Amino acid sequence: MKKLIYLFLVPVLAVIVSCGNKNSNKNEGSLLAMLDSTDAHGLQRMQSSKAEVDIKFKGKEYHSLISRTPDEELSHVTSPSGDTYVDNKITLRLTRGSEPVFNKTFTKHDFASVVGDDFLSKSILEGMVYNKTTPSGIVYAASVCYPQTDLYVPLSITITADGKMTILREEFLEEAYDVDSI
């Protein structure tokens, strides 16, 4: 009987130990699993998340921290089916050693220059992630989307070494998608 108990406990312990160490390496970045939740008033919100990554740009080390939180003070978005969603704010902090390079809290309205008003009124700020470095700067990908759908506007945010920001709307690549089916 003892041998049977050990046969069952060993795999369970192995799973617990292996899952417990998955997010321990900050250099590879970490993003918490995100499950949507609904409160007693029927408001749906995305889970808070945080991602950190170390980046090498022009021979210098940078540290990036992205934090997303639902914000009750932002206007709520109601879908055609009647579901109501809490919008998010996303804070991006970029440091070089102990020197702050960039620190901004974004809402979807920060992208109004590249996303139409009609789309913004029905969407939420979904997420932001580090994408790559280019000669121009450190590039992040962000998205504004209709909640719980595949309809979104992809955005590119570039931060220069001196902390200047540019925002561009990314276009779908014709070779990646069948344009006639969109």
C-alpha positions in Angstrom: 0.0 0.0 0.0 2.9 2.4 0.8 4.3 1.8 -2.6 1.0 2.8 -4.3 0.9 6.0 -2.3 4.5 6.9 -3.3 3.6 6.1 -7.0 0.8 8.7 -6.8 2.7 11.3 -4.7 5.9 11.5 -6.9 4.2 12.7 -10.1 2.1 15.2 -8.1 5.2 16.6 -6.4 7.1 16.8 -9.7 4.3 18.8 -11.2 4.2 21.2 -8.2 7.9 21.7 -8.2 8.2 22.2 -12.0 5.3 24.7 -12.1 6.6 26.7 -9.1 9.8 27.7 -10.9 8.4 28.9 -14.3 8.4 32.6 -13.6 11.6 32.9 -11.5 13.9 34.2 -14.3 13.3 38.0 -14.6 15.6 38.2 -17.6 13.3 36.2 -19.8 10.3 38.3 -18.7 7.2 37.2 -16.9 3.6 37.6 -17.7 1.0 36.4 -15.3 -1.9 34.2 -16.6 -4.8 36.4 -17.3 -8.3 35.3 -16.6 -11.2 37.7 -17.0 -13.5 38.1 -14.0 -17.0 39.5 -13.5 -18.1 41.2 -10.3 -21.5 41.3 -8.6 -22.6 44.3 -10.7 -21.9 42.4 -13.9 -18.7 44.4 -14.7 -16.1 42.3 -16.5 -12.4 43.1 -16.1 -9.1 41.7 -17.2 -6.7 40.5 -14.4 -3.9 42.8 -13.5 -0.6 41.7 -14.9 3.1 42.6 -14.8 6.0 41.8 -17.1 9.6 42.6 -16.7 12.5 42.2 -19.1 16.1 43.3 -19.4 17.1 44.7 -22.8 20.4 45.5 -24.4 20.2 48.6 -26.6 23.2 50.4 -28.2 25.6 48.7 -25.8 23.7 49.6 -22.6 21.5 47.6 -20.3 17.9 48.7 -19.8 15.2 47.3 -17.6 11.5 47.4 -18.7 8.5 47.0 -16.5 5.0 46.9 -17.9 2.0 46.8 -15.5 -1.6 46.5 -16.6 -4.5 47.2 -14.2 -8.3 47.6 -14.7 -9.2 51.2 -13.9 -12.7 51.9 -12.5 -12.3 55.6 -13.2 -12.1 55.1 -16.9 -15.3 54.9 -18.9 -16.8 51.5 -19.2 -17.4 49.8 -22.6 -20.6 48.0 -23.4 -20.6 45.3 -26.1 -23.4 44.7 -28.6 -24.5 41.8 -26.5 -24.9 44.0 -23.4 -21.8 43.0 -21.5 -20.0 45.8 -19.7 -16.2 45.9 -19.4 -13.8 47.9 -17.3 -11.1 49.6 -19.3 -7.4 49.2 -18.5 -4.5 51.4 -17.9 -0.9 50.3 -18.6 2.2 51.7 -17.0 5.5 51.4 -18.9 8.7 52.2 -17.0 12.1 52.0 -18.7 15.3 52.5 -16.8 19.0 52.4 -17.6 20.7 51.3 -14.5 19.2 53.5 -11.8 18.4 56.3 -14.3 14.8 56.7 -15.4 14.4 56.9 -19.2 10.7 56.7 -19.7 7.7 56.5 -17.3 4.1 56.8 -18.6 0.7 55.4 -17.8 -1.3 54.8 -21.0 -5.0 54.7 -21.6 -6.6 53.9 -24.9 -7.0 57.7 -25.5 -3.2 58.0 -25.8 -3.7 56.3 -29.2 -6.4 58.6 -30.5 -4.1 60.0 -33.1 -3.8 56.6 -34.8 -7.1 54.9 -33.8 -10.5 56.2 -35.0 -12.9 57.7 -32.4 -15.6 55.2 -33.3 -13.3 52.2 -32.6 -12.0 53.8 -29.4 -15.5 54.3 -28.1 -16.2 50.5 -28.3 -12.8 49.2 -27.3 -10.5 48.7 -24.3 -6.7 48.9 -24.0 -5.9 45.2 -24.0 -2.1 44.9 -23.6 1.5 45.9 -24.2 4.7 43.8 -24.5 8.3 44.4 -25.4 8.8 43.6 -29.1 12.3 44.3 -30.3 15.1 46.9 -30.6 15.8 48.8 -33.8 18.3 51.5 -34.6 15.5 54.0 -33.7 14.8 52.7 -30.2 13.2 50.1 -28.0 9.9 48.9 -29.6 6.8 47.8 -27.8 3.7 46.2 -29.3 0.3 47.3 -27.9 -3.3 46.7 -28.8 -6.7 48.3 -28.5 -9.5 45.8 -29.0 -13.2 45.2 -28.8 -13.4 43.2 -25.6 -13.5 39.4 -25.9 -13.1 39.4 -29.7 -10.4 39.2 -32.3 -11.1 42.7 -33.5 -8.1 44.9 -32.5 -5.8 47.6 -33.8 -2.1 46.7 -33.5 0.1 49.5 -32.3 3.9 50.1 -32.2 5.5 52.3 -29.5 9.1 53.2 -30.0 11.1 54.7 -27.1 14.5 56.4 -27.9 17.6 56.3 -25.7 16.7 59.8 -24.5 13.1 58.8 -23.6 11.2 60.2 -26.6 8.2 58.3 -27.8 6.5 57.7 -31.1 3.3 55.8 -31.7 2.4 54.1 -35.0 -0.5 52.0 -36.1 0.7 48.7 -37.5 -0.9 47.5 -40.7 -1.7 43.9 -41.5 0.8 42.3 -43.9 -0.9 41.1 -47.1 1.3 38.1 -47.3 0.4 37.0 -43.7 -3.4 37.4 -44.2 -5.8 36.8 -47.0 -7.0 40.4 -47.5 -10.1 39.3 -49.3 -11.4 37.5 -46.2 -11.0 40.4 -43.8 
